[in-house]
């Protein structure tokens, strides 16, 4: 990226709504990272547990992160807040990057494949959600089905023409309600399995991670097979 492109990119960040959303997301991420760093300095054991739950939620999803938090006997509020911060950062960062890439204001080859998959997933549900508008988008984000998370929901909001801040408000509201719903469910499940064995909660976390990894592997394999079949035609 040359000097002129750099100046144009900085101007875009400051002038566009998507740019300001991206800056907000990066700000939240750095503030949270700073808080985790202070926790590690002041209370290393607690800090390490919080980092572990955060990493699990970021890498393997909401259910695994919540289950891991409860297996470590963290408080209900702490587990919910960690999940909320992780998913808020994802939405505030990925949504503007997708929009800026869509508008050809940002070209990142290493993100293209991920954006294409998000776009395909969004297009599959776009018609149904567009029929119900904001209510449909909120329900889509809230319902716990595969590929119906907040990031894909935010992309759908963009594709159906909702203003950025409305999309963010609806998607994040649905996300927070979904997190609370999942948290209540996972706490109940964790308590039930812990009654059988003290190791059972960690086994549950491992199973959830395995399911997520297997799901992503199958999804990636499906995309690769589809690309091969299309290139062979």
C-alpha positions as CSV (number, residue, x, y, z in Angstrom):
1,X,0.0,0.0,0.0
2,X,1.6,3.3,-1.1
3,X,1.4,6.7,0.6
4,X,-1.6,7.9,-1.4
5,X,-3.5,4.7,-0.7
6,X,-2.7,4.9,3.0
7,X,-4.0,8.5,3.2
8,X,-7.2,7.4,1.4
9,X,-7.6,4.5,3.7
10,X,-7.3,6.7,6.8
11,X,-9.7,9.2,5.3
12,X,-12.2,6.4,4.7
13,X,-11.9,5.2,8.3
14,X,-12.7,8.6,9.7
15,X,-15.3,9.6,7.2
16,X,-17.4,6.5,6.7
17,X,-19.8,4.9,9.1
18,X,-18.2,1.5,8.6
19,X,-14.8,3.0,9.3
20,X,-16.0,4.4,12.6
21,X,-17.5,1.1,13.5
22,X,-14.2,-0.6,12.8
23,X,-12.3,1.9,14.9
24,X,-14.9,1.3,17.8
25,X,-14.4,-2.5,17.5
26,X,-10.6,-2.2,17.6
27,X,-10.9,0.2,20.6
28,X,-13.1,-2.3,22.5
29,X,-10.6,-5.1,21.6
30,X,-7.6,-3.2,22.9
31,X,-9.4,-2.1,26.1
32,X,-10.4,-5.7,26.8
33,X,-6.9,-6.9,26.1
34,X,-5.5,-4.2,28.5
35,X,-8.0,-5.3,31.2
36,X,-6.9,-9.0,30.7
37,X,-3.3,-7.9,31.0
38,X,-4.0,-6.1,34.3
39,X,-5.8,-9.1,35.6
40,X,-2.8,-11.3,34.9
41,X,-0.5,-8.9,36.7
42,X,-2.7,-8.5,39.7
43,X,-4.1,-12.0,39.9
44,X,-2.2,-14.4,37.6
45,X,-4.4,-17.4,38.2
46,X,-7.7,-15.5,37.6
47,X,-6.1,-13.8,34.6
48,X,-5.1,-17.0,33.0
49,X,-8.5,-18.5,33.5
50,X,-10.1,-15.4,31.9
51,X,-7.7,-15.6,28.9
52,X,-8.5,-19.3,28.5
53,X,-12.2,-18.7,28.4
54,X,-11.8,-15.8,26.0
55,X,-9.6,-17.8,23.6
56,X,-12.0,-20.7,23.7
57,X,-15.0,-18.5,22.9
58,X,-13.1,-16.8,20.1
59,X,-11.7,-19.9,18.5
60,X,-14.5,-22.5,19.1
61,X,-17.6,-20.5,19.6
62,X,-20.1,-19.4,22.2
63,X,-21.2,-22.8,23.6
64,X,-17.6,-24.0,24.1
65,X,-16.6,-20.8,25.8
66,X,-19.5,-20.8,28.1
67,X,-19.1,-24.4,29.1
68,X,-15.4,-23.9,29.7
69,X,-16.1,-20.9,31.9
70,X,-18.6,-22.8,34.0
71,X,-16.2,-25.8,34.2
72,X,-13.7,-23.4,35.8
73,X,-16.5,-22.3,38.3
74,X,-16.4,-18.7,37.1
75,X,-19.4,-16.6,38.0
76,X,-22.5,-16.5,35.8
77,X,-22.0,-12.8,35.1
78,X,-18.3,-13.2,34.2
79,X,-18.9,-15.9,31.7
80,X,-21.7,-13.9,30.0
81,X,-19.6,-10.8,29.9
82,X,-16.7,-12.6,28.3
83,X,-18.9,-14.1,25.6
84,X,-20.6,-10.7,25.0
85,X,-17.2,-8.9,24.6
86,X,-15.8,-11.6,22.2
87,X,-18.9,-11.5,19.9
88,X,-19.2,-7.7,20.0
89,X,-15.6,-7.4,18.8
90,X,-16.2,-9.9,16.0
91,X,-19.3,-8.0,14.8
92,X,-17.7,-4.5,15.1
93,X,-14.6,-5.6,13.2
94,X,-15.8,-8.1,10.6
95,X,-18.9,-6.2,9.5
96,X,-17.1,-3.1,8.4
97,X,-14.3,-5.1,6.9
98,X,-16.8,-7.0,4.8
99,X,-18.6,-3.8,3.7
100,X,-15.4,-2.0,2.8
101,X,-14.2,-5.1,0.9
102,X,-17.6,-5.3,-0.9
103,X,-17.2,-1.6,-1.9
104,X,-13.7,-2.3,-3.1
105,X,-12.3,0.2,-0.6
106,X,-10.3,-2.6,1.0
107,X,-8.7,-5.5,-0.8
108,X,-7.3,-8.3,1.4
109,X,-6.7,-11.6,-0.3
110,X,-6.3,-13.5,2.9
111,X,-9.9,-12.5,3.9
112,X,-11.5,-13.1,0.6
113,X,-12.3,-16.8,1.1
114,X,-13.9,-16.1,4.5
115,X,-15.9,-13.2,3.1
116,X,-17.1,-15.3,0.2
117,X,-18.3,-18.0,2.6
118,X,-20.1,-15.4,4.8
119,X,-21.7,-14.0,1.7
120,X,-22.9,-17.4,0.5
121,X,-24.3,-18.2,3.9
122,X,-26.0,-14.8,4.1
123,X,-27.5,-15.2,0.6
124,X,-29.1,-18.5,1.5
125,X,-31.1,-16.8,4.3
126,X,-31.5,-13.4,2.7
127,X,-34.9,-13.9,1.2
128,X,-36.5,-15.2,4.3
129,X,-35.1,-12.4,6.5
130,X,-35.9,-9.7,4.0
131,X,-39.5,-10.7,4.2
132,X,-39.7,-9.9,7.9
133,X,-37.1,-7.1,8.1
134,X,-35.7,-6.2,11.4
135,X,-37.7,-8.8,13.3
136,X,-36.4,-11.5,11.0
137,X,-32.8,-10.4,11.4
138,X,-33.2,-10.3,15.2
139,X,-34.7,-13.9,15.2
140,X,-32.0,-15.1,12.8
141,X,-29.2,-13.9,15.2
142,X,-31.0,-15.2,18.3
143,X,-31.9,-18.7,17.1
144,X,-29.0,-21.2,17.8
145,X,-28.6,-22.8,14.5
146,X,-25.4,-23.5,12.4
147,X,-24.2,-20.4,10.5
148,X,-26.9,-18.2,12.0
149,X,-24.5,-16.2,14.2
150,X,-24.1,-12.4,14.6
151,X,-21.4,-12.0,11.9
152,X,-23.5,-13.6,9.2
153,X,-26.5,-11.7,10.5
154,X,-24.7,-8.4,10.2
155,X,-23.8,-9.3,6.6
156,X,-27.5,-10.0,5.8
157,X,-28.4,-6.7,7.3
158,X,-26.0,-5.0,4.9
159,X,-27.3,-7.0,1.9
160,X,-31.0,-6.2,2.6
161,X,-30.1,-2.5,2.8
162,X,-30.5,-1.7,6.5
163,X,-28.4,1.3,7.7
164,X,-25.2,0.3,9.5
165,X,-26.2,1.4,13.0
166,X,-29.6,-0.2,12.8
167,X,-27.9,-3.5,11.7
168,X,-25.4,-3.2,14.6
169,X,-28.2,-2.5,17.1
170,X,-30.4,-5.3,16.0
171,X,-27.6,-7.8,15.6
172,X,-26.0,-7.0,19.0
173,X,-29.3,-7.1,20.8
174,X,-30.1,-10.5,19.3
175,X,-26.6,-11.7,20.2
176,X,-26.8,-10.6,23.8
177,X,-30.2,-12.3,24.2
178,X,-28.7,-15.5,22.6
179,X,-25.7,-15.4,24.9
180,X,-28.0,-15.2,28.0
181,X,-30.1,-18.0,26.7
182,X,-27.1,-20.2,25.9
183,X,-25.5,-19.3,29.3
184,X,-28.6,-20.5,31.2
185,X,-28.7,-23.7,29.2
186,X,-25.0,-24.4,29.4
187,X,-24.9,-23.7,33.2
188,X,-27.7,-26.2,33.7
189,X,-26.0,-28.8,31.5
190,X,-22.6,-28.3,33.2
191,X,-24.2,-28.7,36.7
192,X,-25.9,-31.9,35.6
193,X,-22.9,-33.5,34.2
194,X,-20.7,-32.4,37.1
195,X,-23.0,-34.4,39.4
196,X,-21.8,-37.6,37.7
197,X,-18.1,-36.8,37.7
198,X,-15.8,-33.8,38.5
199,X,-14.1,-34.4,35.1
200,X,-17.4,-34.4,33.1
201,X,-17.5,-30.6,32.5
202,X,-14.1,-30.6,30.9
203,X,-15.1,-33.7,28.8
204,X,-18.2,-31.7,27.7
205,X,-15.9,-28.8,26.6
206,X,-13.8,-31.2,24.6
207,X,-16.8,-32.6,22.9
208,X,-18.1,-29.2,22.0
209,X,-14.7,-28.2,20.5
210,X,-14.6,-31.5,18.6
211,X,-18.1,-30.8,17.1
212,X,-17.1,-27.2,16.1
213,X,-13.8,-28.4,14.5
214,X,-15.6,-31.2,12.6
215,X,-18.3,-28.8,11.4
216,X,-15.8,-26.4,10.1
217,X,-13.8,-29.2,8.4
218,X,-17.0,-30.6,6.7
219,X,-17.9,-27.1,5.6
220,X,-14.5,-26.4,4.2
221,X,-14.4,-29.8,2.4
222,X,-17.8,-29.0,0.9
223,X,-16.6,-25.7,-0.4
224,X,-13.5,-27.2,-1.9
225,X,-15.5,-30.0,-3.6
226,X,-17.9,-27.4,-5.0
227,X,-15.0,-25.3,-6.3
228,X,-13.4,-28.3,-7.9
229,X,-16.7,-29.3,-9.6
230,X,-17.2,-25.8,-10.9
231,X,-13.7,-25.5,-12.2
232,X,-14.1,-28.9,-14.0
233,X,-17.1,-27.8,-15.9
